[in-house]
Amino acid sequence: MVKLSPYGGEKACRSLPERRGHKPAWLKIRPPAGASFLQIKAALRAQGLHTVCEEAHCPNINECWGGGTATLMLMGDVCTRGCRFCNVASGHPAPLDPLEPWKVSQVIAGWGLDYIVLTSVDRDDLPDGGAGHFAQTIQAIKQRSPQLRIEVLIPDFGGNPAALAKIVRAKPDVIDHNIETVERLTPRVRDRRAGYRQSLRVLAHVKELDPTRYTKSSIMLGLGETEAELRRTMSDLRSVGVDILTLGQYLQPSKRHLDVAEYIHPDRFAKYKQIAESLGFLYVDAGPLVRSSYRAGEFFTAGLLARAQEQSPAAPKPTTSAERNERGGSLNG
């Protein structure tokens, strides 16, 4: 049986738990707790730093922080944009903290990690969108912790090529910019200043500036997209050279945010993962609770760095946070 979705396009009729308003059993989320979680939270509060894990009410905060992975959010906790899926507060942000790059590098150095993810709110109030501040933070981390792999999840900087060049010149290992949803749904899901084609141009420009940088993007499912639209979006991302893709379930942060159109079954995520891999992405992760920076260090290390290890057997084999924990490791090494 096929019916027309009120969110646009046709889709197979689902059982009641999979439709909007009835969260299925596979979306069970553990509340945050544990020694590693408390240690990371205390260190961040001491320096007045923020994480997207907390601000966006990420469902994986317990697992990621417990395994020693956190995504730091730069330039405050107030965004100048108001995307309809995002729980980060929007409004008029405070001036930049010029010491933030140093604070971030100091906090991270004490964690003994091998991988870190940096993101930020949108700062359309700044001439370069905050790209220079972002780049300074990357450089500060490299100076204090040169062994760290750095992934950055960046805004579009208003499509400013000069601003994007500042990020690329700082040479993070992975540059991530999320396209979020299919083209048809973009005007309803994202802020009017964030465009589908503009996001593709951002990702394309990274590769033009430095083809050696790994690029990454993420798509939320369950907003009313069709499979055909999802395939087209994945193809668009590959056409601009995106290397890494994550697919996750959209979860409504509050009643004032967009409704969930559909809960996607894990079997369909597995199917979409196979489709994405057939398109040539170097690494794909897909699942209901997968997020753009979900266990990013583990995914990057297990996938791309493993290939580098095979090509250079004499190089030391990188270890993930999970492997260190199995050996009795901690955030402090």
C-alpha positions in Angstrom: 0.0 0.0 0.0 1.3 3.5 -0.9 0.0 6.8 0.4 0.9 10.4 -0.2 2.9 11.8 2.7 1.8 15.2 4.0 5.5 16.2 3.9 5.7 15.6 0.1 6.3 12.6 -2.0 5.2 9.0 -1.8 6.3 6.4 0.7 5.2 3.0 1.9 2.6 3.0 4.6 4.3 2.2 7.9 3.1 0.6 11.1 2.0 3.0 13.8 5.2 3.1 15.9 7.2 4.2 12.9 5.0 7.1 12.1 5.3 10.6 13.7 4.5 10.8 17.4 5.3 7.3 18.4 9.0 6.8 19.2 10.0 3.1 18.4 12.0 0.8 20.7 15.2 1.1 18.8 15.5 4.8 19.8 16.2 4.2 23.5 18.6 6.8 24.9 20.6 6.5 28.1 20.8 9.6 30.4 24.3 11.1 30.7 26.3 9.8 33.6 29.7 8.3 34.6 33.1 9.5 35.6 34.3 10.4 32.1 31.2 12.4 31.5 31.5 14.3 34.8 35.3 14.9 34.2 34.7 16.4 30.7 31.8 18.6 31.9 33.8 19.9 34.9 36.8 20.8 32.6 34.6 22.6 30.2 32.8 24.6 32.9 36.0 25.7 34.5 37.0 27.5 31.2 33.5 28.7 30.3 33.5 26.5 27.1 30.5 24.9 25.4 29.8 21.7 23.5 27.3 21.0 20.8 26.7 17.7 22.6 24.9 19.6 25.4 23.4 22.5 23.4 21.8 20.3 20.8 20.7 17.7 23.3 22.6 15.0 21.4 21.3 11.5 22.2 24.8 10.0 22.2 26.4 12.3 24.8 26.7 9.5 27.4 28.4 7.1 24.9 30.7 9.7 23.4 31.8 11.4 26.6 32.1 8.1 28.3 34.5 7.0 25.5 36.5 10.3 25.7 35.1 12.1 22.6 33.4 15.5 22.8 32.6 18.1 20.2 33.6 21.6 21.4 31.4 24.5 20.2 33.3 27.7 19.6 32.3 31.4 19.7 29.6 31.0 22.3 26.3 29.2 22.6 24.0 31.7 20.8 23.6 31.3 17.0 22.7 34.1 14.6 20.5 31.7 12.6 17.4 29.8 13.5 17.2 26.5 11.7 13.9 24.7 12.5 15.6 21.4 13.6 18.3 22.8 15.9 18.1 23.2 19.6 21.0 25.7 19.9 19.6 29.1 21.0 19.4 31.8 18.4 19.7 35.6 18.9 22.4 38.2 19.4 25.7 36.5 20.5 28.2 38.0 22.8 31.6 39.3 21.5 34.2 36.7 20.9 36.5 35.7 23.7 40.0 36.3 22.4 41.4 33.8 24.8 39.1 31.0 23.7 41.6 29.4 21.3 44.1 29.1 24.1 41.5 27.8 26.6 40.4 25.1 24.2 43.9 24.0 23.5 44.6 23.8 27.2 41.5 21.8 28.1 42.1 19.4 25.2 45.7 18.8 26.1 44.6 17.5 29.5 42.3 14.8 28.1 44.9 12.7 26.4 42.8 12.2 23.3 44.0 11.3 19.7 41.0 13.0 18.0 38.9 16.1 18.6 36.0 17.7 16.9 35.4 21.5 16.8 32.2 23.1 15.6 30.6 26.5 16.1 27.5 28.5 16.1 26.9 30.7 13.0 28.3 34.2 13.5 26.8 36.2 10.7 27.5 39.3 12.8 31.3 39.0 12.2 33.0 40.1 8.9 34.4 36.6 8.2 31.7 34.6 10.1 34.3 33.8 12.7 36.5 31.8 10.4 39.7 33.5 11.6 38.8 32.6 15.2 38.2 29.1 14.2 41.5 28.9 12.4 43.3 30.3 15.5 41.8 27.6 17.6 43.0 24.9 15.2 46.5 26.4 15.2 46.6 26.6 19.0 45.6 23.0 19.4 48.3 21.9 16.9 51.0 23.8 18.7 50.1 22.3 22.1 49.0 18.8 21.0 50.6 18.1 17.6 49.6 14.4 17.8 45.9 15.2 17.7 43.8 14.6 14.7 41.4 17.6 14.3 38.0 17.5 12.6 36.0 20.7 12.2 32.3 21.0 11.5 32.0 24.4 10.0 29.1 26.8 9.1 28.9 28.1 5.5 30.4 31.5 6.4 27.8 33.1 4.2 29.5 31.5 1.2 32.6 33.7 1.6 35.5 32.0 -0.2 38.1 34.1 1.7 36.7 33.0 5.1 36.7 29.3 4.0 40.3 29.6 2.9 41.3 30.5 6.4 40.0 27.2 7.6 41.7 25.2 4.9 45.0 26.9 5.5 44.9 25.9 9.1 44.9 22.2 7.9 42.5 20.3 10.0 42.4 16.6 9.1 38.7 16.6 8.2 36.5 19.5 7.2 32.8 18.8 7.7 29.9 20.9 6.5 26.4 19.4 6.8 23.9 19.6 4.0 21.3 18.4 6.6 18.4 17.5 4.2 17.3 17.1 0.6 17.0 20.1 -1.6 13.2 20.3 -1.6 13.0 20.4 2.2 15.9 22.8 2.8 13.8 26.0 2.9 11.5 24.6 5.5 14.2 22.8 7.6 17.1 25.3 7.5 17.5 29.0 8.1 16.7 31.1 4.9 20.4 32.1 4.8 21.5 28.5 4.5 21.0 27.1 1.0 21.4 23.6 -0.4 23.5 24.7 -3.4 25.5 27.0 -1.2 26.4 24.0 1.0 27.5 22.1 -2.0 29.7 25.0 -3.1 31.3 25.2 0.3 32.3 21.5 0.1 33.4 21.8 -3.5 35.6 24.8 -2.6 37.4 23.0 0.1 38.5 20.4 -2.4 39.5 23.1 -4.9 41.7 24.8 -2.3 43.3 21.6 -1.0 42.4 18.2 -2.6 44.2 16.4 0.2 41.7 17.5 2.9 39.1 14.9 3.8 35.6 16.3 3.5 32.5 15.1 5.3 28.7 15.8 5.4 25.6 14.6 7.2 22.0 14.1 6.3 19.0 13.9 8.7 16.3 11.4 7.8 12.7 11.3 8.8 11.8 14.8 7.7 9.7 13.7 4.8 12.3 13.0 2.2 11.8 10.3 -0.4 14.4 7.6 -1.2 14.8 9.1 -4.7 15.6 12.5 -3.1 18.0 10.9 -0.7 19.8 9.2 -3.5 20.1 12.5 -5.4 21.5 14.2 -2.4 24.1 11.6 -1.8 25.0 11.8 -5.5 25.3 15.6 -5.3 27.7 15.2 -2.3 29.9 12.8 -4.2 29.9 15.1 -7.2 31.7 17.7 -5.2 34.2 15.2 -3.7 32.8 14.5 -0.3 34.7 11.6 1.3 32.7 10.8 4.5 28.9 10.6 5.0 26.8 10.1 8.0 23.0 9.4 8.0 20.9 9.7 11.2 17.4 10.0 12.4 16.0 13.5 13.0 14.6 13.8 16.6 12.4 16.7 17.6 14.3 18.6 20.3 11.1 20.4 21.6 7.5 21.0 20.6 8.5 24.3 18.9 10.7 22.4 16.4 9.8 20.5 13.3 7.8 17.4 13.8 9.3 14.0 12.9 7.6 12.9 9.7 8.8 9.3 10.1 11.0 7.1 12.2 13.4 5.2 9.9 13.9 1.5 10.7 17.5 0.4 11.2 17.1 -2.0 8.2 16.5 1.0 5.9 19.5 2.7 7.3 21.6 -0.4 6.4 20.2 -0.2 2.9 21.0 3.5 2.6 24.5 2.8 3.8 25.0 0.2 1.0 23.7 2.7 -1.5 26.1 5.4 -0.3 29.1 3.0 -0.3 28.2 2.1 -3.9 28.5 5.8 -4.8 32.2 5.8 -3.7 32.3 7.5 -0.3 35.4 6.4 1.6 33.4 5.9 4.8 29.7 5.8 5.6 28.0 5.5 8.9 24.2 5.2 9.1 21.8 4.5 11.9 19.0 6.0 14.0 21.3 7.6 16.6 24.2 8.4 14.3 25.2 12.1 14.3 27.7 14.1 12.3 30.4 13.9 15.1 29.2 10.7 16.7 32.3 8.8 17.8 34.2 10.7 15.1 37.6 9.6 16.2 36.7 5.9 16.1 35.2 6.2 12.7 38.0 8.2 11.2 40.7 6.0 12.8 39.1 2.7 12.0 38.4 3.7 8.4 40.8 6.1 6.7 43.8 5.8 9.0 43.7 2.0 8.8 44.2 2.3 5.0 47.2 4.6 5.6 48.6 2.0 8.0 48.4 -0.7 5.3 50.3 1.5 2.9 53.0 2.2 5.5 53.4 -0.8 7.8 56.4 0.7 9.6 54.2 3.6 10.9 52.8 3.2 14.5 49.2 1.9 14.5 46.7 4.5 15.8 44.4 3.4 18.6 40.9 4.5 19.3 39.4 5.7 22.5 37.4 2.4 22.8 40.6 0.4 22.5 42.3 2.4 25.2 39.3 1.9 27.5 39.5 -1.8 27.0 43.1 -1.7 28.2 42.1 0.3 31.2 42.9 3.7 29.8 41.2 7.0 30.7 40.8 10.6 29.6 44.1 11.4 31.1 45.9 8.7 29.1 
